[in-house]
Amino acid sequence: MPSITQALSQIGKATLFATEFAQDLYLYAKYCGISPFQSGKKKLYYKMIIETHAIEKGLSLANPRMLFGRQKITTVMRYVRRYGINSNDMPVQMAIGALQTYLAAHRAAGITDPMLDDIETFLIDRRTGSGGLRHFPAGLLQQDISGGLLLARRFSCRMFAQKPVDRETLERIVALAQTAPSQCNRQATKVTFYSDRKLIAELLSLQAGASGFSENVTSLLVVSYDLAAWGGAQQRNQGYVDASLFAMNFMLAAYAVGVATCPLNLAVRHGVERRIKRAGSIPDDQRLVMMIALGWPASDGLKAAASPRRPVSEILTVVEGV
């Protein structure tokens, strides 16, 4: 039987789990994007980015459906008006650029629609925004990726050639990705690769964020981590940190060898996570972090969402010494 000291230690650890997870719940409920206690303008800032990026993603497909995203278009224009249409803040400029690209694509195709007229009126006297599309007429392989250009030029691709990534190339990418830092060198990240089109379709339907290009995905990766590597309430989030560092390294390594990638979030409920594990033959004692669609890039007319970045001044806080 355990001693009193051991029993008290176990009770203390269990209590710590409860109190730490309770504080997670409190902080998230108080400050997340749907909390009534969070700043309205800050919430609107992020809402504009999220909705505008959905428009960019639609534009970045190989063959976008004409007049897609009516509700999102209307929502973005409403958000911009609420936030301040003359603002120079990144989300506003991103929205303006995306709407300009959307309008130009439809006008070039000879499409007429009252929604397009509304966009045109909305954009009157607006200078060129930062959102929309990036074009890669030379394709992926011809780009110079020396030095920091590898980081600057990596992008999420939704245009894949219909040829799965071969095992040799995959293993090379994974080996490079393993240079990612890992807490105490645990290396608990796992990756499961799929090339069966039927299984990929099932997994992507559960992920529910790849509509419009899922049928073109020939290779798919699920990134997860092994729960056994972590212990104690203080380490409850560290597996996500390690696996995310690995995933970023994987996407950079893939780009370096000419393979295109598109990260796909797995912000799903536990029930969906269990279904993905069952379908993908992933053990129960792993937590899912993300999916990555990967493949050889399409050779012609390669394009991607502009996904403009916030100015450094909004990201960087420098605390001077006393």
C-alpha positions in Angstrom: 0.0 0.0 0.0 1.2 3.5 -0.7 2.4 5.5 2.3 0.6 8.6 3.6 3.3 10.8 2.1 2.8 9.1 -1.3 -1.0 9.4 -1.1 -0.8 13.1 -0.2 1.6 13.6 -3.1 -0.8 12.0 -5.5 -3.7 14.1 -4.1 -1.6 17.2 -4.5 -0.8 16.4 -8.2 -4.5 15.7 -8.9 -5.5 19.0 -7.3 -2.9 20.9 -9.3 -4.4 19.4 -12.6 -7.8 20.7 -11.5 -6.7 24.2 -10.5 -4.5 24.7 -13.6 -7.1 23.6 -16.1 -9.7 25.7 -14.3 -7.5 28.7 -14.7 -7.1 27.9 -18.4 -10.9 27.9 -18.7 -11.2 31.2 -16.8 -8.6 33.0 -19.0 -10.0 31.6 -22.2 -13.6 32.4 -21.3 -12.7 35.9 -20.2 -10.5 37.0 -23.0 -11.3 34.9 -26.1 -12.9 36.3 -29.3 -16.5 35.7 -28.2 -16.2 36.9 -24.7 -18.3 39.9 -23.7 -15.4 41.1 -21.6 -12.9 41.4 -24.5 -12.4 44.6 -26.3 -14.9 45.0 -29.2 -12.4 46.6 -31.5 -9.8 43.9 -30.8 -12.4 41.2 -31.6 -13.4 43.0 -34.8 -9.7 43.3 -35.8 -9.3 39.5 -35.8 -12.8 38.9 -37.3 -11.8 41.0 -40.4 -8.6 39.0 -40.9 -10.4 35.6 -40.5 -13.3 36.5 -42.9 -11.0 38.2 -45.5 -8.6 35.3 -45.5 -11.5 33.0 -46.4 -12.0 35.1 -49.5 -8.3 35.0 -50.3 -8.4 31.2 -50.0 -11.3 31.0 -52.4 -9.4 33.1 -54.9 -6.3 31.0 -54.6 -8.0 27.8 -55.8 -7.1 26.5 -59.3 -10.6 27.1 -60.5 -12.6 29.4 -58.2 -16.3 29.2 -58.4 -17.7 32.5 -59.7 -19.5 34.6 -57.1 -18.4 32.5 -54.3 -18.7 33.7 -50.7 -21.5 36.1 -51.0 -22.2 36.2 -47.2 -18.5 36.6 -46.4 -18.2 39.5 -48.9 -21.1 41.3 -47.2 -19.8 40.5 -43.8 -16.3 41.9 -44.6 -17.7 45.1 -46.0 -19.8 45.5 -42.9 -16.9 44.9 -40.6 -14.7 47.4 -42.4 -17.4 50.1 -42.2 -17.7 49.4 -38.4 -14.0 49.5 -37.9 -13.3 52.5 -40.0 -13.1 52.4 -43.8 -10.3 55.0 -43.9 -8.1 53.1 -41.4 -4.6 52.1 -42.4 -4.7 49.1 -40.0 -3.7 45.8 -41.7 -7.1 44.1 -41.6 -8.8 47.0 -43.4 -6.1 47.1 -46.1 -6.1 43.3 -46.4 -9.9 43.4 -46.9 -9.7 46.2 -49.5 -7.0 44.3 -51.5 -9.0 41.0 -51.4 -12.1 42.7 -52.6 -10.3 44.5 -55.4 -8.9 41.2 -56.5 -12.3 39.5 -56.3 -13.9 42.3 -58.3 -11.2 42.3 -61.0 -11.3 38.5 -61.4 -15.1 38.6 -62.0 -15.0 41.7 -64.3 -12.3 40.0 -66.4 -14.6 37.0 -66.7 -17.4 39.2 -67.9 -19.6 38.4 -64.8 -22.3 40.9 -63.8 -24.1 40.8 -60.5 -25.5 43.3 -58.0 -23.0 42.1 -55.4 -20.2 43.1 -57.7 -21.7 46.6 -58.1 -21.9 46.8 -54.3 -18.2 46.0 -54.1 -17.3 48.5 -56.7 -19.2 51.2 -54.9 -17.5 50.2 -51.6 -14.1 50.5 -53.2 -14.6 53.9 -54.8 -11.5 56.1 -54.1 -9.8 53.3 -52.2 -6.1 52.9 -52.9 -4.7 49.5 -53.6 -4.9 47.2 -50.5 -2.5 44.5 -49.3 -4.8 41.5 -49.5 -5.7 39.3 -52.5 -3.3 37.0 -54.3 0.4 36.3 -54.9 1.3 34.9 -58.3 4.2 32.6 -59.1 4.4 32.4 -62.9 7.8 30.6 -62.8 6.4 28.0 -60.4 7.9 26.9 -57.1 11.1 25.2 -58.1 12.6 28.2 -60.0 12.6 30.5 -57.0 15.8 31.5 -55.2 15.5 30.3 -51.6 19.0 31.1 -50.3 19.4 32.7 -46.9 16.3 34.2 -45.4 14.3 34.0 -48.6 13.2 30.4 -47.7 11.3 31.9 -44.7 10.0 34.9 -46.7 8.8 32.9 -49.7 7.1 29.9 -48.2 3.4 30.0 -48.7 0.3 27.8 -48.3 -0.4 26.1 -51.7 -3.8 24.7 -52.8 -2.7 23.9 -56.3 -1.1 20.4 -56.5 0.0 18.3 -59.4 -1.7 14.9 -59.5 1.3 12.9 -58.4 1.8 11.7 -54.8 5.0 12.6 -52.9 7.3 9.6 -53.1 8.6 7.9 -49.9 12.2 8.9 -50.5 11.3 12.6 -50.7 9.0 12.3 -47.7 11.7 10.7 -45.5 14.2 13.4 -46.6 11.7 16.1 -45.5 10.9 14.4 -42.2 14.7 14.0 -41.4 15.2 17.7 -42.0 12.1 18.6 -39.9 13.7 16.6 -37.0 16.1 19.4 -36.5 13.3 21.4 -34.8 13.9 22.1 -31.1 12.1 19.9 -28.6 11.7 20.4 -24.9 14.4 18.3 -23.1 14.9 16.6 -26.5 11.7 14.5 -26.0 11.0 14.3 -29.7 7.5 13.2 -29.0 6.0 14.4 -32.3 4.6 11.8 -34.6 3.6 12.1 -38.3 1.3 9.8 -40.1 1.3 9.9 -43.9 -1.5 9.0 -46.3 -1.6 8.7 -50.1 -4.8 6.6 -50.5 -7.2 9.1 -52.2 -10.3 7.6 -50.5 -8.8 7.7 -47.0 -7.5 11.3 -47.7 -11.0 12.3 -48.7 -12.5 10.8 -45.5 -9.9 12.5 -43.3 -10.3 15.9 -45.0 -14.1 15.7 -44.6 -13.6 15.3 -40.9 -11.2 18.2 -40.9 -13.8 20.3 -42.8 -11.5 23.1 -43.9 -10.2 22.0 -47.3 -13.3 22.5 -49.4 -12.6 23.6 -52.9 -9.3 21.8 -53.2 -9.6 18.5 -51.2 -10.1 16.5 -54.3 -6.7 17.6 -55.6 -4.8 16.5 -52.5 -2.7 13.4 -53.3 -0.7 13.3 -50.1 -1.7 14.1 -46.5 0.1 14.3 -43.2 -1.4 14.2 -39.7 0.9 15.8 -37.0 0.4 14.5 -33.5 2.3 14.0 -30.3 2.7 11.2 -27.8 1.1 12.0 -24.4 3.5 9.7 -22.6 6.3 12.2 -23.1 4.7 14.8 -20.8 3.8 14.7 -17.1 2.3 17.0 -14.6 -0.2 19.9 -15.0 2.6 22.4 -15.9 3.4 20.5 -19.1 -0.2 20.3 -20.3 0.4 22.4 -23.4 4.0 21.6 -24.2 3.2 18.8 -26.7 1.4 21.3 -28.9 4.5 23.6 -28.8 6.9 20.8 -29.8 4.6 19.4 -32.5 4.0 22.9 -33.9 7.7 23.7 -34.1 8.2 20.4 -35.9 5.3 21.1 -38.3 6.8 24.5 -39.2 10.2 22.9 -39.8 8.5 20.3 -42.0 6.8 22.9 -44.2 10.1 24.8 -44.6 12.0 21.6 -45.4 9.3 20.6 -47.9 9.6 24.0 -49.7 13.4 23.7 -49.8 13.1 20.4 -51.7 10.4 21.7 -54.0 7.3 20.2 -52.3 4.3 22.5 -51.7 2.3 22.4 -48.5 -0.9 23.7 -46.9 -1.4 23.5 -43.1 -4.9 22.6 -42.1 -6.0 23.3 -38.5 -7.5 20.6 -36.3 -9.6 22.9 -34.0 -12.1 20.1 -33.6 -14.1 18.6 -30.7 -12.9 15.4 -29.0 -15.5 13.3 -30.8 -14.2 14.4 -34.2 -10.6 13.8 -33.0 -11.5 10.3 -32.0 -13.1 9.7 -35.5 -9.9 11.0 -37.2 -7.8 8.7 -35.1 -9.9 5.7 -35.9 -10.0 6.5 -39.7 -6.3 7.2 -39.8 -5.1 4.4 -37.5 -3.6 6.8 -35.0 -3.2 5.5 -31.4 -5.5 6.8 -28.7 -2.6 8.1 -26.6 -1.7 10.7 -29.1 -3.2 14.2 -29.4 -3.8 15.6 -32.9 -2.2 19.0 -33.7 -2.7 19.6 -37.4 -3.0 18.2 -40.9 -0.7 19.2 -43.7 -1.7 18.7 -47.3 1.4 18.3 -49.4 2.4 17.5 -53.0 4.3 18.6 -56.0 3.0 22.0 -57.0 1.0 22.6 -60.2 3.3 23.7 -63.0 1.1 26.4 -64.5 -0.4 29.5 -63.1 0.6 28.9 -59.5 -1.0 31.3 -57.1 -1.6 31.7 -53.3 -3.4 33.9 -50.9 -1.5 37.2 -50.2 -1.9 36.7 -46.5 -0.3 40.1 -45.6 1.6 40.3 -42.3 1.0 42.8 -39.5 3.6 45.5 -39.1 6.5 44.6 -36.8 5.5 47.5 -34.5 2.3 45.6 -33.6 4.1 42.4 -32.9 7.2 43.4 -31.1 7.3 44.8 -27.6 10.6 45.8 -26.2 10.9 46.1 -22.5 13.8 48.3 -21.6 16.0 47.5 -18.5 15.6 49.5 -15.4 
